Amino acid sequence: MSRNFLILLISLLLVACGKGGDKGKAAENALVPVEAVTAATRAIDASYSGTATLEADREADVVAKTGGVLLKLLVEEGDTVRQGQVLARLDDASPRLSLAKAEATLRKLEADYRRADEMFGKKLLSLEEHDKIKFDLDNQRAAYDLARLELSYTQVEAPIDGVIGKRMVKEGNLIQLNQALFHIVDFDPLLGVLNVPERELNTLKPEQPVSMVVDALPGQRFPGVIERVSPVVEAASGTFRVTCRFSAQNQALKPGMFGRIDVVYDRKLDALTIPRSALIEEDGETAVFLIVDAPPPAAPEAGKDGKGGKDAAKDATPATPAAPALQAQRRVVHVGFADADYIEVRDGLKAGDRVITVGRNAVRDGTLVQVLDTTAPAAPPAAVATTEKTP
């Protein structure tokens, strides 16, 4: 009984192996669907891209240079102001009285000095007394200028051109010395600072053109230039600072906006390029999967009954020639310039080669593939419906 059971077990194993072999052959003959793009020459830019937050080149807090009650606000947030423009007025009663007192004393000392000068010319006044009156006059002139300056401080003026970004006080507030009243921002120009890896130190130069896109203004690209390049590489981060300058473009750009800056430092007009999506980075190499013709299948062997030669050729039915099979071939490439969508291939490909862009993760070197035509139009809905109704 054990012998019969062993024979049955061996038979089942042989059947299972036969089915597994059929599945393995079917898997080997299955075509992996992929999409491919042809390598072609086109213009490509060598560029560096980075992100930065815009900041104003010039901005200032307007502070009170004297104390007093704020009587009048002459500007509001969002107003454009010029350097020297009066922004607010403080109570000037006390400074005016101080100025009047200083002026009266100054007039008295000027009269005293004129009399002393006449007496000194007639030898009626000593040199010591003459010099003392002159020094008192000079001191009072300085006091008068100081009182006039204190009075001018009651007119709060803009230190720079720009836009009132923030007002920090209200009318009627008691203003203290050095208290901030306004914040002024000059929107033109605006600066974006990039922290660039040190490998780009010799490629980025002042006055190179740049462009920027910001999240707040989609669909727009703003031109600019590199304002300055720091010659010092920070040891902690391995980067150096590149400051880019942008025009405010009628105040469309604002300080604090976050944008991506592209610096184009070279351009090739006839570079062989492929999409970046075709690249494979593995084992320290850059490679692609190339579409090539698969080798033809081996010819069928002659039958075991000995028929062959001319008799086999007579009995064979003429077969319709099939389209050549395609397979994926891994190819190491050397790349050069790159932009957002394409990359230059300097070695490993030639114009007209097709590389896999979609489905490359599902293939290996030698995998049979079916290239999908992404440009083929879809079947009309009526034809699909007719097909479904056919019994």
KENULO-177157 format. One record per residue (C-alpha): x, y, z. Coordinates in pm, 1 decimal. Layout:
<nodes>
+----------+----------+----------+
|     east |    north |       up |
+----------+----------+----------+
|        X |        Y |        Z |
...
+----------+----------+----------+
</nodes>
This chain:
<nodes>
+----------+----------+----------+
|     east |    north |       up |
+----------+----------+----------+
|      0.0 |      0.0 |      0.0 |
|    285.1 |    233.8 |     79.1 |
|    427.5 |    160.5 |   -268.7 |
|    101.6 |    264.4 |   -438.7 |
|     89.1 |    581.4 |   -229.8 |
|    446.2 |    671.7 |   -333.0 |
|    363.6 |    621.3 |   -703.7 |
|     56.0 |    845.1 |   -666.7 |
|    260.7 |   1118.2 |   -496.7 |
|    524.6 |   1113.0 |   -771.1 |
|    252.7 |   1140.8 |  -1037.4 |
|    101.9 |   1445.5 |   -866.7 |
|    443.4 |   1612.6 |   -843.4 |
|    507.2 |   1554.1 |  -1213.1 |
|    172.6 |   1707.8 |  -1305.7 |
|    241.1 |   2008.9 |  -1082.8 |
|    583.0 |   2058.8 |  -1234.0 |
|    432.4 |   2047.5 |  -1582.8 |
|    179.7 |   2317.7 |  -1495.9 |
|    448.0 |   2529.1 |  -1329.7 |
|    661.8 |   2502.8 |  -1641.0 |
|    373.5 |   2619.0 |  -1856.9 |
|    319.6 |   2919.6 |  -1625.9 |
|    691.2 |   2996.0 |  -1631.4 |
|    693.9 |   2992.6 |  -2011.1 |
|    386.0 |   3215.2 |  -2019.8 |
|    554.0 |   3456.7 |  -1779.1 |
|    866.8 |   3460.4 |  -1994.3 |
|    659.5 |   3536.0 |  -2305.5 |
|    451.4 |   3812.8 |  -2133.5 |
|    525.9 |   4163.6 |  -2261.1 |
|    568.1 |   4446.3 |  -2010.1 |
|    384.3 |   4759.8 |  -2127.9 |
|    603.9 |   5070.8 |  -2123.9 |
|    614.7 |   5421.6 |  -2267.1 |
|    923.2 |   5546.8 |  -2449.9 |
|   1061.7 |   5876.1 |  -2578.6 |
|   1311.0 |   5931.9 |  -2859.9 |
|   1641.3 |   6102.3 |  -2779.2 |
|   1666.9 |   6423.1 |  -2982.1 |
|   1875.3 |   6739.2 |  -3003.1 |
|   1737.2 |   7057.8 |  -2852.7 |
|   1852.4 |   7370.2 |  -2671.4 |
|   1914.5 |   7323.6 |  -2301.7 |
|   2026.5 |   7557.2 |  -2026.8 |
|   2273.3 |   7486.5 |  -1750.2 |
|   2117.5 |   7635.8 |  -1441.3 |
|   2105.8 |   7630.5 |  -1064.6 |
|   1773.4 |   7644.6 |   -880.2 |
|   1713.9 |   7738.8 |   -519.4 |
|   1449.7 |   7885.6 |   -290.5 |
|   1457.0 |   8216.2 |   -107.0 |
|   1233.5 |   8456.7 |     80.0 |
|   1215.7 |   8807.9 |    -59.1 |
|   1332.3 |   9089.3 |    163.6 |
|   1356.1 |   9463.4 |    113.9 |
|   1695.8 |   9612.7 |     38.7 |
|   1603.9 |   9920.3 |    244.5 |
|   1360.7 |   9938.4 |    536.0 |
|   1354.7 |  10154.1 |    847.9 |
|   1166.9 |  10218.1 |   1168.9 |
|   1067.4 |  10582.1 |   1208.6 |
|   1133.0 |  10676.0 |   1572.7 |
|   1050.4 |  10989.3 |   1769.6 |
|   1350.5 |  11216.0 |   1826.1 |
|   1166.3 |  11410.3 |   2095.2 |
|    875.5 |  11351.3 |   2331.1 |
|    526.2 |  11492.2 |   2321.3 |
|    161.9 |  11426.4 |   2243.8 |
|     87.4 |  11303.7 |   1892.0 |
|   -149.9 |  11564.9 |   1748.7 |
|   -186.5 |  11461.9 |   1381.7 |
|   -123.7 |  11155.6 |   1163.4 |
|    -65.4 |  11251.2 |    799.6 |
|    -13.3 |  10904.5 |    644.4 |
|   -158.7 |  10558.1 |    680.5 |
|    -46.8 |  10201.8 |    614.2 |
|      1.9 |  10138.2 |    241.9 |
|     78.9 |  10502.2 |    156.5 |
|    382.8 |  10572.8 |    -59.5 |
|    612.0 |  10834.9 |     96.3 |
|    926.3 |  11020.7 |     -7.3 |
|   1236.7 |  11091.5 |    196.0 |
|   1181.8 |  11405.4 |    407.7 |
|    802.5 |  11391.7 |    383.8 |
|    620.5 |  11484.1 |    708.9 |
|    440.6 |  11178.6 |    846.8 |
|    304.1 |  11311.0 |   1178.7 |
|    307.7 |  11616.8 |   1402.5 |
|    377.8 |  11626.3 |   1777.1 |
|    278.7 |  11897.0 |   2023.0 |
|    530.8 |  12180.1 |   1968.6 |
|    425.0 |  12432.7 |   2235.9 |
|    714.0 |  12365.8 |   2474.4 |
|    985.9 |  12352.7 |   2203.0 |
|    859.0 |  12682.9 |   2056.8 |
|    887.5 |  12856.1 |   2393.3 |
|   1236.6 |  12717.5 |   2442.9 |
|   1334.1 |  12845.8 |   2098.9 |
|   1193.0 |  13192.4 |   2171.0 |
|   1385.3 |  13210.6 |   2501.1 |
|   1709.0 |  13102.0 |   2334.2 |
|   1657.6 |  13358.5 |   2056.2 |
|   1601.2 |  13643.8 |   2303.7 |
|   1918.8 |  13558.9 |   2495.1 |
|   2107.8 |  13536.0 |   2167.9 |
|   1994.5 |  13885.0 |   2062.4 |
|   2106.5 |  14030.1 |   2396.8 |
|   2451.5 |  13871.4 |   2373.2 |
|   2492.0 |  13989.0 |   2015.0 |
|   2424.4 |  14348.6 |   2129.0 |
|   2669.3 |  14308.0 |   2420.0 |
|   2935.9 |  14178.2 |   2184.5 |
|   2893.9 |  14470.9 |   1944.3 |
|   2946.6 |  14721.9 |   2231.4 |
|   3238.3 |  14520.4 |   2368.3 |
|   3397.9 |  14513.6 |   2025.5 |
|   3374.3 |  14893.0 |   1995.4 |
|   3521.9 |  14942.7 |   2343.8 |
|   3801.7 |  14694.4 |   2270.6 |
|   3886.8 |  14891.5 |   1955.9 |
|   3916.2 |  15210.3 |   2164.3 |
|   4138.6 |  15031.7 |   2422.1 |
|   3861.1 |  15066.3 |   2681.8 |
|   3813.4 |  14689.7 |   2732.7 |
|   4068.7 |  14422.5 |   2810.4 |
|   4129.2 |  14129.5 |   2579.6 |
|   4018.0 |  13884.5 |   2849.7 |
|   3676.0 |  14050.4 |   2893.4 |
|   3634.2 |  14079.5 |   2515.7 |
|   3703.0 |  13706.5 |   2464.1 |
|   3466.3 |  13609.8 |   2747.4 |
|   3175.7 |  13796.0 |   2586.7 |
|   3257.8 |  13634.3 |   2249.7 |
|   3260.7 |  13284.0 |   2401.3 |
|   2925.5 |  13347.1 |   2570.3 |
|   2782.9 |  13453.6 |   2236.0 |
|   2909.7 |  13140.3 |   2058.9 |
|   2764.5 |  12921.8 |   2334.9 |
|   2426.2 |  13089.5 |   2306.3 |
|   2424.8 |  13047.5 |   1928.4 |
|   2470.1 |  12672.0 |   1978.8 |
|   2186.6 |  12670.4 |   2233.6 |
|   1963.4 |  12851.7 |   1985.3 |
|   2044.6 |  12600.0 |   1707.3 |
|   1969.3 |  12314.7 |   1947.8 |
|   1632.0 |  12464.4 |   2043.6 |
|   1546.7 |  12507.9 |   1673.3 |
|   1645.7 |  12145.5 |   1608.0 |
|   1424.9 |  12024.2 |   1894.9 |
|   1133.6 |  12215.5 |   1742.3 |
|   1194.3 |  12052.7 |   1402.1 |
|   1174.7 |  11709.1 |   1565.9 |
|    805.0 |  11768.8 |   1634.3 |
|    759.4 |  11721.3 |   1257.2 |
|    817.3 |  11345.2 |   1210.9 |
|    978.2 |  11293.2 |    867.5 |
|   1040.9 |  10984.5 |    653.2 |
|   1410.7 |  10882.0 |    651.1 |
|   1382.5 |  10689.9 |    319.3 |
|   1155.0 |  10650.4 |     18.3 |
|    910.3 |  10363.4 |     46.2 |
|    569.9 |  10244.4 |    160.6 |
|    426.2 |  10263.9 |    511.0 |
|    423.9 |   9899.0 |    610.5 |
|    305.1 |   9944.6 |    967.7 |
|    174.2 |  10223.1 |   1192.0 |
|    240.6 |  10163.3 |   1563.8 |
|     76.0 |  10470.9 |   1726.2 |
|   -254.6 |  10659.3 |   1733.3 |
|   -343.3 |  11025.8 |   1756.4 |
|   -342.1 |  11147.5 |   2117.2 |
|    -74.2 |  10903.4 |   2232.9 |
|    201.5 |  11040.1 |   2454.9 |
|    517.4 |  10973.3 |   2255.9 |
|    845.4 |  10899.4 |   2430.5 |
|   1194.6 |  10964.9 |   2300.7 |
|   1310.6 |  10691.8 |   2054.8 |
|    963.8 |  10533.0 |   2039.7 |
|    885.7 |  10362.2 |   1704.5 |
|    601.5 |  10528.9 |   1516.1 |
|    608.3 |  10376.2 |   1164.2 |
|    783.6 |  10104.1 |    968.3 |
|    877.1 |  10199.5 |    609.2 |
|    967.1 |   9942.9 |    341.7 |
|   1127.6 |  10025.9 |      7.1 |
|    983.9 |   9773.6 |   -241.6 |
|   1231.5 |   9848.0 |   -517.5 |
|   1455.2 |   9660.9 |   -529.9 |
|   1373.1 |   9338.0 |   -345.4 |
|   1642.8 |   9085.7 |   -260.4 |
|   1643.7 |   8706.6 |   -249.7 |
|   1936.7 |   8535.4 |    -78.3 |
|   2037.1 |   8186.0 |   -193.1 |
|   2257.9 |   7952.0 |      8.0 |
|   2443.1 |   7777.8 |   -274.5 |
|   2666.8 |   7466.5 |   -242.9 |
|   3036.0 |   7542.4 |   -275.7 |
|   3066.3 |   7339.2 |   -599.7 |
|   2884.4 |   7627.0 |   -775.7 |
|   3130.0 |   7891.1 |   -651.0 |
|   3301.3 |   7930.7 |   -989.5 |
|   2981.0 |   7925.3 |  -1197.9 |
|   2772.6 |   8201.7 |  -1037.6 |
|   2889.3 |   8558.6 |  -1099.3 |
|   2750.5 |   8909.3 |  -1033.4 |
|   2520.6 |   9051.6 |  -1304.4 |
|   2417.8 |   8705.5 |  -1429.6 |
|   2046.6 |   8701.4 |  -1521.0 |
|   1805.3 |   8508.6 |  -1298.1 |
|   1431.1 |   8444.9 |  -1296.6 |
|   1189.5 |   8371.9 |  -1015.4 |
|    841.8 |   8225.9 |   -967.5 |
|    645.3 |   8276.5 |   -646.0 |
|    361.8 |   8069.8 |   -503.5 |
|    143.9 |   8376.0 |   -446.3 |
|    153.8 |   8477.8 |   -816.8 |
|    119.6 |   8157.1 |  -1022.8 |
|    187.9 |   8169.1 |  -1393.5 |
|    421.0 |   8469.3 |  -1369.6 |
|    800.5 |   8475.1 |  -1396.7 |
|    998.0 |   8773.9 |  -1269.0 |
|   1342.4 |   8862.1 |  -1411.4 |
|   1635.1 |   8972.7 |  -1198.2 |
|   2013.1 |   8970.2 |  -1172.0 |
|   2272.8 |   8852.6 |   -924.2 |
|   2357.6 |   9153.8 |   -708.0 |
|   2659.3 |   9011.1 |   -527.3 |
|   2829.4 |   8681.3 |   -446.2 |
|   2991.3 |   8620.6 |   -111.2 |
|   3351.6 |   8499.2 |   -146.5 |
|   3333.5 |   8311.2 |    184.2 |
|   3206.8 |   7952.2 |    217.2 |
|   3047.9 |   7880.1 |    553.9 |
|   3227.3 |   7581.9 |    704.2 |
|   2924.2 |   7452.2 |    895.9 |
|   2692.5 |   7426.7 |    594.0 |
|   2936.4 |   7417.5 |    301.2 |
|   2742.5 |   7694.7 |    125.9 |
|   2799.3 |   8055.5 |     22.5 |
|   2551.9 |   8343.7 |     -8.9 |
|   2429.1 |   8467.4 |   -347.3 |
|   2212.4 |   8781.3 |   -332.6 |
|   1972.3 |   8833.4 |   -624.8 |
|   1801.0 |   9164.7 |   -703.5 |
|   1445.2 |   9195.8 |   -840.2 |
|   1237.3 |   9494.0 |   -943.1 |
|    909.5 |   9535.6 |   -758.1 |
|    716.2 |   9517.0 |  -1088.6 |
|    461.2 |   9782.2 |   -987.3 |
|    452.1 |   9637.3 |   -635.9 |
|    332.5 |   9292.7 |   -752.4 |
|    619.9 |   9144.4 |   -552.4 |
|    609.9 |   9193.0 |   -177.3 |
|    868.8 |   9141.1 |     97.1 |
|    820.5 |   8806.1 |    267.1 |
|    704.4 |   8621.2 |    -47.0 |
|    857.4 |   8275.4 |    -95.5 |
|    988.5 |   8191.6 |   -443.3 |
|   1207.8 |   7960.0 |   -649.7 |
|   1501.2 |   8128.9 |   -823.1 |
|   1662.7 |   7986.1 |  -1139.2 |
|   2011.3 |   8101.5 |  -1237.7 |
|   2103.5 |   8020.7 |  -1599.6 |
|   2482.7 |   8029.8 |  -1640.8 |
|   2531.9 |   7850.3 |  -1976.0 |
|   2332.3 |   7733.3 |  -2280.4 |
|   2373.7 |   7467.4 |  -2551.0 |
|   2171.3 |   7490.6 |  -2871.1 |
|   2221.0 |   7135.2 |  -3004.6 |
|   2246.9 |   6907.0 |  -2702.1 |
|   2125.9 |   6544.8 |  -2722.2 |
|   1856.4 |   6528.8 |  -2454.3 |
|   1612.6 |   6286.2 |  -2295.0 |
|   1348.6 |   6341.4 |  -2025.4 |
|   1475.0 |   6332.7 |  -1669.4 |
|   1214.2 |   6063.1 |  -1596.0 |
|   1416.1 |   5814.9 |  -1804.9 |
|   1719.2 |   5818.2 |  -1574.3 |
|   1801.3 |   5540.6 |  -1329.9 |
|   2042.7 |   5605.7 |  -1044.8 |
|   2176.8 |   5279.7 |   -900.1 |
|   2510.1 |   5129.4 |   -798.8 |
|   2673.2 |   5469.3 |   -835.5 |
|   2589.6 |   5480.5 |  -1206.7 |
|   2345.7 |   5676.5 |  -1421.5 |
|   2168.4 |   5453.8 |  -1671.3 |
|   1861.2 |   5425.4 |  -1892.8 |
|   1662.6 |   5138.6 |  -2042.7 |
|   1698.5 |   5144.6 |  -2419.8 |
|   1437.8 |   4988.9 |  -2653.6 |
|   1609.4 |   4744.0 |  -2891.4 |
|   1500.7 |   4456.0 |  -3115.2 |
|   1494.2 |   4121.0 |  -2936.1 |
|   1691.7 |   3834.9 |  -3092.3 |
|   1477.3 |   3604.1 |  -3313.5 |
|   1347.1 |   3284.3 |  -3147.9 |
|   1531.2 |   2958.7 |  -3213.5 |
|   1413.7 |   2750.6 |  -3515.7 |
|   1189.5 |   2447.1 |  -3425.1 |
|   1366.4 |   2107.4 |  -3414.3 |
|   1289.0 |   1832.2 |  -3665.9 |
|   1025.4 |   1576.9 |  -3556.0 |
|   1126.2 |   1256.2 |  -3383.3 |
|    969.0 |   1047.1 |  -3660.3 |
|   1254.4 |   1141.6 |  -3887.9 |
|   1054.2 |   1362.3 |  -4121.2 |
|   1239.5 |   1668.1 |  -4219.6 |
|   1413.2 |   1841.8 |  -4502.4 |
|   1207.5 |   1877.4 |  -4819.2 |
|    910.3 |   1672.2 |  -4691.0 |
|    879.9 |   1895.9 |  -4380.2 |
|    901.6 |   2207.6 |  -4593.8 |
|    622.1 |   2077.5 |  -4820.5 |
|    392.5 |   1996.0 |  -4528.2 |
|    457.7 |   2327.0 |  -4343.0 |
|    188.5 |   2595.8 |  -4370.4 |
|    325.4 |   2939.6 |  -4469.3 |
|    324.0 |   3163.7 |  -4155.8 |
|    240.9 |   3531.9 |  -4153.8 |
|    557.8 |   3730.7 |  -4069.2 |
|    527.8 |   3874.7 |  -3716.3 |
|    648.1 |   4213.8 |  -3601.0 |
|    995.1 |   4201.7 |  -3441.0 |
|    985.8 |   4165.1 |  -3064.2 |
|   1128.6 |   4444.3 |  -2850.9 |
|   1325.0 |   4424.3 |  -2529.2 |
|   1475.1 |   4658.5 |  -2270.7 |
|   1852.0 |   4700.4 |  -2265.3 |
|   2024.1 |   4873.1 |  -1973.2 |
|   2267.6 |   5137.1 |  -2095.9 |
|   2504.8 |   5345.2 |  -1879.7 |
|   2508.7 |   5712.0 |  -1986.0 |
|   2708.3 |   6020.8 |  -1900.2 |
|   2497.3 |   6332.7 |  -1848.5 |
|   2567.3 |   6705.1 |  -1863.8 |
|   2340.4 |   7008.1 |  -1847.0 |
|   1995.0 |   6968.8 |  -1695.1 |
|   1683.9 |   7180.5 |  -1664.5 |
|   1345.6 |   7117.5 |  -1504.4 |
|   1233.1 |   6855.3 |  -1762.3 |
|   1528.1 |   6742.2 |  -1974.6 |
|   1887.5 |   6635.8 |  -1926.8 |
|   2178.1 |   6631.7 |  -2169.8 |
|   2334.6 |   6294.7 |  -2259.4 |
|   2700.9 |   6334.7 |  -2351.2 |
|   2784.8 |   5965.7 |  -2398.9 |
|   2593.4 |   5637.4 |  -2426.2 |
|   2310.9 |   5733.4 |  -2664.4 |
|   2265.8 |   5869.2 |  -3015.9 |
|   1988.3 |   6067.6 |  -3177.2 |
|   1688.7 |   5845.2 |  -3255.0 |
|   1740.1 |   5600.6 |  -2966.7 |
|   1425.2 |   5530.7 |  -2768.2 |
|   1442.5 |   5518.5 |  -2389.0 |
|   1177.2 |   5403.5 |  -2141.4 |
|   1018.0 |   5681.9 |  -1936.6 |
|    712.5 |   5506.4 |  -1787.1 |
|    739.0 |   5148.6 |  -1660.5 |
|   1116.8 |   5142.7 |  -1620.0 |
|   1084.8 |   5010.3 |  -1263.2 |
|    906.9 |   4699.8 |  -1393.9 |
|   1174.3 |   4590.1 |  -1640.3 |
|   1522.4 |   4446.4 |  -1621.0 |
|   1799.5 |   4407.9 |  -1875.3 |
|   1654.8 |   4181.0 |  -2148.3 |
|   1286.3 |   4206.3 |  -2047.9 |
|   1048.5 |   4182.0 |  -2343.5 |
|    838.6 |   4498.0 |  -2365.5 |
|    542.8 |   4641.4 |  -2553.0 |
|    577.1 |   5012.3 |  -2630.2 |
|    244.7 |   5190.5 |  -2588.3 |
|    154.0 |   5460.8 |  -2837.2 |
|     46.2 |   5745.7 |  -2608.1 |
|    -54.1 |   5959.4 |  -2906.1 |
|   -304.4 |   5711.6 |  -3052.7 |
|   -666.1 |   5834.5 |  -3032.6 |
|   -912.0 |   5646.8 |  -2816.6 |
|  -1176.3 |   5426.2 |  -2981.4 |
|  -1510.4 |   5601.1 |  -3045.3 |
|  -1773.3 |   5524.8 |  -2778.5 |
|  -2018.7 |   5392.1 |  -3043.7 |
|  -1771.0 |   5131.2 |  -3164.5 |
|  -1707.3 |   5015.0 |  -2808.9 |
|  -2079.7 |   4979.0 |  -2745.2 |
|  -2127.3 |   4777.1 |  -3066.1 |
|  -1847.0 |   4544.3 |  -2970.8 |
|  -1996.3 |   4481.3 |  -2628.9 |
|  -2337.1 |   4389.9 |  -2778.7 |
|  -2193.3 |   4134.8 |  -3022.2 |
|  -2286.7 |   3788.7 |  -2895.6 |
+----------+----------+----------+
</nodes>
